[in-house]
Amino acid sequence: MLPIDAAAHSSRWRRRHPLDKAVLALGLTVLAVSLPPWPGAPLTAAAALTALLGPARVPPRRLWRAYRVPLGFCVTGALPLLVQLGGERGLLSLAPDGPAQAGQLLLRTSAASLGVLLFAFTTPLSDLLPRLTRAGVPPAVTDVALVTYRITFLLLDTLAQVRQAQAARLGHTTRAAAWRSLAGQGATVFLRAFSRAARMQDGLAGRGYDGTLRVLVTGAPVSRRFVTGSVLLLAALAVATLVLERQLL
């Protein structure tokens, strides 16, 4: 199991309805994208961090390990805005408004990533997907997502087993051996993926699969108090951003 999935299953908010957490987490994500980057993005990021480290009780080290990956994409996406191609200054030069635009993009995307992580760290995918059918999502879409979610962990487990077996046979001692081991690892996982998919299909057919995977979902009522508090927090962040922006200008 991936660390973020393990954290979601053991989260303090695990028993809350996904709609409760979606209003808060996705609302923060929308505010981070739509509000002015300064001071909207820092306020939104601070609210998401407070929820993650406070009520949700996500370990800081685990949060950083998950956050550094999207943060790297945010930085790489902002760097091209610093330069421009062609023009009077030559083939490659510094863009006039490059630093400001790069900073704004970095603020927006990094804050939005925290909002998405808030939902991911508190809501297991196995709790969310079955409820999407009730929300109008076609059952075939959720079934494919559930099967893909399940087989992903099986393939990761297979990958770890193959890599451990290769390391025990000194398959990573030299660069040439490592490349040979990588090729063999890819071929083995590819074949086992087809084998597991065939066995899964036979198992579903033996259990009378009719095109819909029926999963037992724990009954968690929507908390009106939590949703109301989330909406009030989002409104307060929006108002505070607009007020502070006028004062800063």
Secondary structure, 3 states (H helix, E strand, C coil): CCHHHHHHHCCCCCCCCHHHHHHHHHHHHHHHHHCCHHHHHHHHHHHHHHHHHCCCCCCHHHHHHHHHHHHHHHHHHHHHHHEEECCCCCCEEECCCHHHHHHHHHHHHHHHHHHHHHHHHHCCHHHHHHHHHHCCCCHHHHHHHHHHHHHHHHHHHHHHHHHHHHHHCCCCCCHHHHHHHHHHHHHHHHHHHHHHHHHHHHHHHHCCCCCCCCCCCCCCCCCHHHHHHHHHHHHHHHHHHHHHHHHHC
